[in-house]
């Protein structure tokens, strides 16, 4: 990448302001030069009439009317009168003593009565505005006979505004004046185009680099760097893009490592399958080869088969969890459910599992919010999955004799607390900080997938989970979930 100039290093806002200043300075300078030449041309050609040019003609017209006497009211005098009146700026009307129009370029009647006419003689009154910046005025001139009798009046309506001295057909003059008027806009457009092009080149430089970088990322090529350095928004953007590229590369490397760990985990689980399957096969063959085996002895072999089938089921569950690549992104299917019914169902279900394994079982439910609504919001299937994982994990490590499992559920404000404890060997102290990590294998060979999935589900419910050892001996896993319904658009994550 080439050298970055001083202006290019500025913040985009400052570059825009500087570009705008340049545009205005050059535009104003050229406009001033154009107007100086334009005013000089107009003055030298006397092309602009002053605003009172028509007003200055009124006195001569008044004198002419007085010189003609009442003969001016005869339409035969019209041609001679119009020779003295500039028709582009002055209109006139001859009226009799009653105010009735006799002839002229104004058609409408101005004075309805003789009295109104007499009251307005020798006056100049406003007659409205013009299309440009100016006004219209009417001068009323009395018409007297030779004997001094009032016979009528002449009305002159004139403009009071600056006008051009050239005729309407002088297109060259009009074009020049039009250019003087629009020249500021033309200069602004011209210099905006020039300076915007330079500004665009400065912007396009890093943008093209970002586009090229995105294409390389699309082609899965991450072995490059973006070296554009500037203390502005584009510099920060390219720096962020470079950080993203670096992070993406690291993420892909981590993903590759994770996939490798997953394969290793699957290999380990496949290896773990061999032992229980071998035990099951051996006991099944022994039962098949010894049809006369005493029932008490056969029940022992069946118990061994049953225990190893449970191990196989556990390994199958681990395989399912290991195959869920994006377990963190699974959706919740929350709904309002009866808390009492949920507690009763879980007590009955867990109690049945414990009785079938000859495990002592204790179940406690405490409601610290007695006046709360019966229904709570949660994903029943997922919370049941958490309980099943934790209980199955406890069953694996219960002693063969006098095994005990305890479940305690406590309702607090907008939350439920669960605690599953047993009297097994408990957790190793060094394993406790890691038991909820994906693919963690402790000293006792557990994969940790069940606890990992339990942690993911609990956190999806806005809660937390922790593992600890009982003072009396054995392990406990406690977790809390929130039971308040989220906003409608957040019910599925």
PLY file of the C-alpha trace (Angstrom):
ply
format ascii 1.0
element vertex 493
property float x
property float y
property float z
element edge 492
property int vertex1
property int vertex2
end_header
0.00 0.00 0.00
1.28 3.46 -0.96
2.08 6.32 1.34
-0.85 7.85 3.20
-1.06 11.64 2.92
-1.59 14.12 5.74
-5.20 14.88 4.79
-6.00 11.19 4.39
-4.95 10.57 7.98
-7.50 13.07 9.27
-10.84 11.91 10.72
-13.57 11.57 8.11
-15.57 14.38 9.71
-12.62 16.76 9.47
-11.96 15.72 5.87
-15.59 16.45 5.02
-15.44 19.86 6.70
-12.18 20.69 4.91
-13.65 19.58 1.58
-16.73 21.73 2.18
-14.55 24.74 3.06
-12.52 24.31 -0.12
-15.71 24.07 -2.19
-17.17 27.22 -0.64
-13.93 29.24 -0.88
-13.40 28.49 -4.56
-17.11 28.91 -5.35
-17.36 32.27 -3.56
-14.16 33.54 -5.17
-15.31 32.63 -8.69
-18.79 34.01 -7.99
-17.37 37.35 -6.83
-15.20 37.61 -9.95
-18.19 36.76 -12.15
-20.45 39.30 -10.44
-17.82 42.04 -10.70
-17.59 41.49 -14.44
-21.38 41.10 -14.67
-22.17 44.35 -12.88
-19.64 46.17 -15.02
-21.26 44.77 -18.17
-24.77 45.72 -17.01
-23.70 49.26 -16.10
-21.83 49.79 -19.32
-24.79 48.60 -21.38
-27.44 50.46 -19.28
-29.48 47.28 -19.35
-31.20 47.70 -15.97
-33.79 50.40 -15.38
-34.05 51.80 -11.84
-37.17 50.99 -9.85
-38.64 54.52 -10.29
-38.05 54.70 -14.06
-41.79 54.49 -14.84
-42.71 56.75 -11.96
-40.46 59.43 -13.44
-42.54 59.41 -16.64
-45.78 60.22 -14.83
-45.17 64.03 -14.54
-44.73 64.39 -18.33
-47.93 62.38 -18.90
-49.79 64.59 -16.41
-48.58 67.68 -18.25
-49.68 66.22 -21.56
-53.18 65.43 -20.22
-53.58 68.97 -18.91
-52.42 70.39 -22.24
-55.06 68.42 -24.14
-57.99 69.40 -21.96
-61.21 67.44 -22.31
-60.21 66.43 -25.87
-58.09 63.69 -24.28
-61.31 61.87 -23.37
-62.16 61.37 -27.04
-60.94 57.93 -28.24
-59.57 59.65 -31.30
-56.76 60.95 -29.07
-55.68 57.43 -28.14
-52.94 56.85 -30.78
-51.15 60.06 -29.89
-51.41 59.33 -26.18
-50.02 55.79 -26.48
-46.96 57.14 -28.26
-46.00 58.76 -24.95
-46.83 55.79 -22.70
-44.33 52.86 -22.36
-46.72 49.98 -22.58
-44.46 47.47 -20.83
-44.62 49.38 -17.53
-47.58 51.79 -17.57
-51.26 51.10 -18.23
-53.92 53.81 -18.55
-57.65 54.37 -18.64
-59.79 57.38 -19.66
-62.97 57.72 -17.60
-65.91 60.15 -17.71
-67.15 62.09 -14.71
-69.14 59.08 -13.41
-66.04 56.84 -13.44
-67.13 54.86 -16.51
-64.17 53.68 -18.64
-64.04 55.28 -22.10
-60.92 53.61 -23.49
-57.47 52.47 -22.40
-55.38 49.39 -21.62
-57.08 48.84 -18.25
-60.48 47.21 -18.73
-61.84 47.00 -15.20
-63.72 49.94 -13.69
-61.76 51.59 -10.89
-64.30 54.05 -9.44
-67.95 52.98 -9.11
-69.33 56.50 -8.53
-68.63 60.13 -9.35
-67.98 60.81 -5.67
-65.33 58.06 -5.51
-63.66 59.52 -8.60
-63.59 63.05 -7.20
-62.14 61.81 -3.86
-59.20 60.13 -5.63
-58.29 62.92 -8.07
-54.66 64.09 -7.92
-53.73 61.11 -5.70
-51.36 58.15 -6.05
-52.55 54.94 -4.40
-51.24 51.39 -4.18
-52.79 48.89 -6.58
-51.17 45.69 -5.29
-47.86 43.91 -5.87
-46.09 42.80 -9.06
-44.79 39.35 -9.95
-41.32 40.51 -8.99
-40.13 42.41 -5.92
-42.10 45.65 -6.28
-45.56 47.24 -6.33
-48.24 48.73 -8.57
-49.60 52.29 -8.13
-52.42 54.29 -9.73
-52.20 58.04 -10.36
-55.53 59.83 -10.98
-55.25 62.96 -13.17
-58.33 65.26 -13.55
-59.40 66.26 -17.08
-60.70 69.83 -17.27
-62.51 71.65 -20.05
-61.37 74.99 -21.47
-63.86 76.72 -19.14
-62.41 74.93 -16.08
-65.19 72.35 -15.67
-64.29 68.78 -14.55
-65.08 66.39 -17.39
-63.42 63.17 -16.24
-60.01 61.75 -15.42
-57.03 59.84 -16.77
-55.78 56.95 -14.67
-52.18 55.75 -14.99
-51.11 52.44 -13.37
-47.35 51.95 -13.23
-44.76 49.57 -11.78
-42.31 50.53 -9.10
-39.55 47.92 -9.58
-36.25 47.45 -11.31
-36.72 46.25 -14.91
-34.58 45.45 -17.91
-34.16 47.97 -20.65
-33.80 45.31 -23.34
-36.72 43.89 -25.22
-38.01 40.39 -24.52
-36.51 39.10 -27.74
-32.94 39.92 -26.72
-32.08 36.33 -25.76
-28.35 36.99 -25.55
-28.80 39.59 -22.84
-31.27 37.38 -21.00
-28.87 34.44 -21.21
-26.01 36.51 -19.83
-28.10 37.77 -16.94
-29.33 34.23 -16.27
-25.74 33.04 -16.12
-24.93 35.74 -13.57
-27.86 34.52 -11.45
-27.08 30.81 -11.56
-23.28 31.09 -11.62
-22.94 30.54 -7.81
-24.80 27.23 -8.11
-22.77 26.23 -11.14
-19.52 26.92 -9.31
-20.72 24.98 -6.25
-21.64 22.04 -8.47
-18.33 22.21 -10.34
-16.09 22.37 -7.29
-18.22 19.82 -5.42
-17.62 17.40 -8.28
-13.86 18.08 -8.29
-13.27 17.92 -4.54
-15.73 15.06 -4.02
-13.76 13.04 -6.56
-10.56 13.61 -4.57
-12.36 12.78 -1.32
-13.82 9.64 -2.92
-10.35 8.46 -3.95
-9.13 8.81 -0.38
-12.13 6.83 0.88
-12.01 4.21 -1.88
-8.43 3.25 -1.09
-9.06 1.42 2.22
-12.55 0.33 1.13
-11.11 -1.54 -1.85
-8.63 -3.20 0.48
-11.48 -4.30 2.75
-13.44 -5.65 -0.23
-10.40 -7.59 -1.41
-9.84 -8.91 2.11
-13.47 -10.05 2.38
-13.12 -11.93 -0.91
-10.04 -13.71 0.37
-11.86 -14.63 3.58
-14.75 -15.94 1.44
-12.20 -18.11 -0.37
-11.01 -19.36 3.06
-7.69 -17.57 2.75
-6.78 -16.03 6.09
-3.02 -15.78 5.60
-2.80 -12.05 4.93
-2.76 -8.75 6.77
-4.25 -5.29 6.15
-1.63 -2.62 6.72
-3.69 0.57 6.25
-2.89 2.78 9.23
-4.69 6.06 9.81
-6.02 7.80 12.89
-9.58 8.04 11.58
-12.73 5.98 11.21
-11.45 4.03 8.20
-8.22 3.28 9.99
-10.19 1.97 12.97
-12.44 0.00 10.64
-9.51 -1.68 8.89
-7.90 -2.33 12.24
-11.12 -3.95 13.47
-11.34 -5.98 10.26
-7.76 -7.13 10.75
-8.55 -8.08 14.35
-11.61 -9.97 13.10
-9.50 -11.81 10.54
-6.98 -12.73 13.19
-9.73 -13.80 15.60
-11.44 -15.81 12.86
-8.20 -17.57 12.09
-7.72 -18.37 15.78
-11.35 -19.52 15.99
-10.88 -21.88 13.07
-7.78 -23.27 14.70
-9.72 -23.73 17.94
-12.56 -25.36 16.00
-10.09 -27.73 14.40
-8.70 -28.51 17.84
-12.21 -28.97 19.22
-13.10 -31.29 16.38
-9.96 -33.25 17.07
-10.95 -33.45 20.74
-14.40 -34.60 19.68
-12.92 -37.39 17.58
-10.67 -38.37 20.44
-13.70 -38.37 22.74
-15.67 -40.54 20.36
-12.73 -42.93 20.13
-12.58 -43.08 23.93
-16.32 -43.72 24.19
-16.09 -46.40 21.50
-13.31 -48.00 23.49
-15.45 -47.83 26.64
-18.23 -49.64 24.81
-16.12 -52.78 24.50
-15.97 -53.61 28.21
-19.72 -53.62 29.03
-20.56 -55.26 25.71
-18.00 -57.97 26.38
-19.43 -58.50 29.87
-22.99 -58.65 28.51
-22.03 -61.05 25.76
-20.15 -63.30 28.19
-23.04 -63.49 30.64
-25.63 -64.06 27.90
-23.54 -66.91 26.48
-23.13 -68.37 29.96
-26.90 -68.28 30.57
-27.52 -69.79 27.13
-25.02 -72.60 27.74
-26.35 -73.38 31.25
-30.13 -73.80 30.97
-30.30 -75.58 34.33
-28.56 -72.82 36.28
-30.22 -72.17 39.65
-32.44 -69.06 39.69
-30.44 -67.33 42.42
-27.25 -67.73 40.38
-29.03 -66.68 37.15
-30.36 -63.55 38.85
-26.79 -62.58 39.68
-25.79 -62.84 36.03
-28.91 -60.90 35.00
-27.99 -58.19 37.50
-24.56 -57.94 35.90
-26.18 -57.69 32.46
-28.58 -55.02 33.70
-25.77 -52.95 35.20
-23.76 -53.11 32.01
-26.80 -52.21 29.92
-27.11 -49.08 32.04
-23.46 -48.33 31.27
-24.15 -48.77 27.57
-27.14 -46.44 27.79
-24.96 -43.90 29.55
-22.34 -44.19 26.82
-25.04 -43.76 24.17
-26.15 -40.57 25.89
-22.54 -39.37 25.87
-22.36 -40.09 22.14
-25.50 -38.03 21.55
-24.13 -35.12 23.55
-20.75 -35.34 21.84
-22.45 -35.23 18.44
-24.21 -31.94 19.27
-21.64 -29.55 17.84
-23.52 -26.39 18.82
-25.08 -27.41 22.11
-24.82 -23.80 23.31
-27.30 -22.65 20.65
-30.16 -25.08 21.17
-33.59 -23.40 21.54
-35.74 -23.50 24.65
-39.40 -24.46 24.35
-40.62 -22.67 27.43
-44.21 -22.81 28.63
-46.26 -22.11 31.75
-46.64 -25.37 33.66
-48.17 -26.36 36.98
-45.37 -26.42 39.53
-47.25 -28.78 41.86
-47.87 -31.29 39.07
-44.23 -31.07 37.95
-42.96 -31.73 41.49
-45.33 -34.67 41.98
-44.35 -36.24 38.64
-40.62 -35.95 39.36
-41.01 -37.35 42.91
-42.89 -40.36 41.57
-40.47 -40.90 38.66
-37.29 -40.58 40.70
-38.75 -42.70 43.47
-39.50 -45.50 41.00
-35.92 -45.41 39.66
-34.51 -45.58 43.19
-36.78 -48.44 44.25
-35.82 -50.47 41.17
-32.18 -50.09 42.18
-32.82 -50.66 45.91
-31.58 -47.14 46.68
-32.89 -45.18 49.63
-34.62 -42.03 48.45
-35.59 -38.76 50.10
-37.53 -35.95 48.41
-38.23 -32.47 49.81
-40.22 -29.58 48.34
-40.41 -26.18 50.04
-42.41 -23.20 48.81
-41.07 -19.89 50.16
-43.61 -17.92 48.10
-46.94 -19.42 49.26
-49.14 -16.78 47.63
-47.46 -16.97 44.22
-49.19 -18.23 41.10
-49.35 -21.98 40.60
-47.88 -21.85 37.08
-44.17 -21.27 36.40
-42.37 -20.72 33.11
-39.70 -23.21 32.03
-38.79 -25.86 29.48
-40.01 -29.00 31.26
-38.25 -31.41 28.89
-34.89 -29.69 29.29
-35.13 -29.40 33.08
-36.12 -33.07 33.22
-33.05 -33.81 31.12
-30.88 -31.98 33.66
-32.38 -33.94 36.55
-32.01 -37.24 34.66
-28.35 -36.52 33.90
-27.54 -35.60 37.48
-29.45 -38.55 38.95
-27.91 -40.98 36.46
-24.49 -39.60 37.36
-25.23 -40.22 41.06
-26.42 -43.79 40.39
-23.10 -44.58 38.73
-21.18 -43.91 41.93
-23.57 -45.03 44.68
-22.24 -47.79 46.92
-23.56 -51.30 46.20
-25.17 -51.44 49.63
-27.04 -48.71 51.50
-27.03 -46.31 48.54
-28.89 -43.05 49.13
-30.14 -40.31 46.83
-31.70 -37.04 48.00
-33.57 -34.46 45.92
-34.64 -31.07 47.26
-36.63 -28.41 45.39
-37.19 -24.92 46.81
-39.35 -22.23 45.25
-38.21 -18.65 45.77
-39.29 -15.42 44.10
-39.25 -15.99 40.30
-36.84 -18.92 40.63
-36.53 -22.61 41.51
-33.59 -24.15 43.37
-32.70 -27.83 42.88
-30.26 -29.93 44.88
-29.33 -33.55 44.07
-27.10 -35.28 46.62
-25.86 -38.84 47.17
-23.66 -40.78 49.55
-21.17 -41.90 46.94
-17.43 -41.14 46.94
-17.98 -37.50 45.93
-15.88 -35.36 43.62
-12.12 -35.09 43.73
-11.26 -31.61 44.91
-9.13 -30.92 41.85
-11.98 -32.00 39.54
-14.68 -29.70 40.99
-13.61 -26.56 39.02
-13.66 -28.55 35.76
-16.56 -31.01 35.97
-18.87 -28.81 33.86
-16.37 -28.37 31.02
-16.95 -30.04 27.69
-15.00 -33.28 27.21
-13.41 -33.09 30.65
-12.32 -36.50 31.90
-11.63 -36.79 35.59
-9.49 -39.32 37.40
-12.47 -41.69 37.61
-12.95 -41.69 33.83
-16.20 -39.74 33.60
-16.59 -37.81 30.36
-18.27 -34.78 31.89
-20.68 -34.46 28.95
-23.76 -34.95 31.10
-22.70 -32.22 33.50
-21.71 -29.97 30.60
-25.13 -30.32 28.98
-26.80 -29.70 32.36
-24.83 -26.46 32.75
-25.81 -25.29 29.23
-29.51 -25.91 29.86
-29.46 -24.21 33.28
-27.72 -21.15 31.90
-30.29 -20.99 29.09
-32.88 -20.60 31.85
-30.92 -17.67 33.27
-29.59 -19.71 36.18
-26.37 -21.20 37.52
-25.07 -24.59 38.61
-22.32 -25.74 40.96
-20.80 -28.97 42.28
-19.70 -29.64 45.87
-19.11 -32.41 48.35
-21.27 -33.14 51.39
-19.70 -32.90 54.83
-21.18 -36.31 55.61
-19.59 -37.73 52.45
-20.91 -37.88 48.94
-21.52 -35.44 46.13
-24.06 -32.65 45.60
-25.00 -30.71 42.50
-27.14 -27.62 43.05
-28.64 -25.42 40.37
-31.09 -22.52 40.11
-33.32 -21.51 37.21
-35.44 -18.40 36.65
-39.16 -19.04 36.16
-40.32 -15.61 34.98
-41.52 -15.60 31.36
-39.16 -13.62 29.07
-40.47 -11.14 26.45
-42.29 -12.77 23.54
-39.38 -12.38 21.11
-36.91 -13.88 23.60
-38.73 -17.09 24.45
-36.59 -18.97 21.94
-32.88 -18.26 22.07
0 1
1 2
2 3
3 4
4 5
5 6
6 7
7 8
8 9
9 10
10 11
11 12
12 13
13 14
14 15
15 16
16 17
17 18
18 19
19 20
20 21
21 22
22 23
23 24
24 25
25 26
26 27
27 28
28 29
29 30
30 31
31 32
32 33
33 34
34 35
35 36
36 37
37 38
38 39
39 40
40 41
41 42
42 43
43 44
44 45
45 46
46 47
47 48
48 49
49 50
50 51
51 52
52 53
53 54
54 55
55 56
56 57
57 58
58 59
59 60
60 61
61 62
62 63
63 64
64 65
65 66
66 67
67 68
68 69
69 70
70 71
71 72
72 73
73 74
74 75
75 76
76 77
77 78
78 79
79 80
80 81
81 82
82 83
83 84
84 85
85 86
86 87
87 88
88 89
89 90
90 91
91 92
92 93
93 94
94 95
95 96
96 97
97 98
98 99
99 100
100 101
101 102
102 103
103 104
104 105
105 106
106 107
107 108
108 109
109 110
110 111
111 112
112 113
113 114
114 115
115 116
116 117
117 118
118 119
119 120
120 121
121 122
122 123
123 124
124 125
125 126
126 127
127 128
128 129
129 130
130 131
131 132
132 133
133 134
134 135
135 136
136 137
137 138
138 139
139 140
140 141
141 142
142 143
143 144
144 145
145 146
146 147
147 148
148 149
149 150
150 151
151 152
152 153
153 154
154 155
155 156
156 157
157 158
158 159
159 160
160 161
161 162
162 163
163 164
164 165
165 166
166 167
167 168
168 169
169 170
170 171
171 172
172 173
173 174
174 175
175 176
176 177
177 178
178 179
179 180
180 181
181 182
182 183
183 184
184 185
185 186
186 187
187 188
188 189
189 190
190 191
191 192
192 193
193 194
194 195
195 196
196 197
197 198
198 199
199 200
200 201
201 202
202 203
203 204
204 205
205 206
206 207
207 208
208 209
209 210
210 211
211 212
212 213
213 214
214 215
215 216
216 217
217 218
218 219
219 220
220 221
221 222
222 223
223 224
224 225
225 226
226 227
227 228
228 229
229 230
230 231
231 232
232 233
233 234
234 235
235 236
236 237
237 238
238 239
239 240
240 241
241 242
242 243
243 244
244 245
245 246
246 247
247 248
248 249
249 250
250 251
251 252
252 253
253 254
254 255
255 256
256 257
257 258
258 259
259 260
260 261
261 262
262 263
263 264
264 265
265 266
266 267
267 268
268 269
269 270
270 271
271 272
272 273
273 274
274 275
275 276
276 277
277 278
278 279
279 280
280 281
281 282
282 283
283 284
284 285
285 286
286 287
287 288
288 289
289 290
290 291
291 292
292 293
293 294
294 295
295 296
296 297
297 298
298 299
299 300
300 301
301 302
302 303
303 304
304 305
305 306
306 307
307 308
308 309
309 310
310 311
311 312
312 313
313 314
314 315
315 316
316 317
317 318
318 319
319 320
320 321
321 322
322 323
323 324
324 325
325 326
326 327
327 328
328 329
329 330
330 331
331 332
332 333
333 334
334 335
335 336
336 337
337 338
338 339
339 340
340 341
341 342
342 343
343 344
344 345
345 346
346 347
347 348
348 349
349 350
350 351
351 352
352 353
353 354
354 355
355 356
356 357
357 358
358 359
359 360
360 361
361 362
362 363
363 364
364 365
365 366
366 367
367 368
368 369
369 370
370 371
371 372
372 373
373 374
374 375
375 376
376 377
377 378
378 379
379 380
380 381
381 382
382 383
383 384
384 385
385 386
386 387
387 388
388 389
389 390
390 391
391 392
392 393
393 394
394 395
395 396
396 397
397 398
398 399
399 400
400 401
401 402
402 403
403 404
404 405
405 406
406 407
407 408
408 409
409 410
410 411
411 412
412 413
413 414
414 415
415 416
416 417
417 418
418 419
419 420
420 421
421 422
422 423
423 424
424 425
425 426
426 427
427 428
428 429
429 430
430 431
431 432
432 433
433 434
434 435
435 436
436 437
437 438
438 439
439 440
440 441
441 442
442 443
443 444
444 445
445 446
446 447
447 448
448 449
449 450
450 451
451 452
452 453
453 454
454 455
455 456
456 457
457 458
458 459
459 460
460 461
461 462
462 463
463 464
464 465
465 466
466 467
467 468
468 469
469 470
470 471
471 472
472 473
473 474
474 475
475 476
476 477
477 478
478 479
479 480
480 481
481 482
482 483
483 484
484 485
485 486
486 487
487 488
488 489
489 490
490 491
491 492
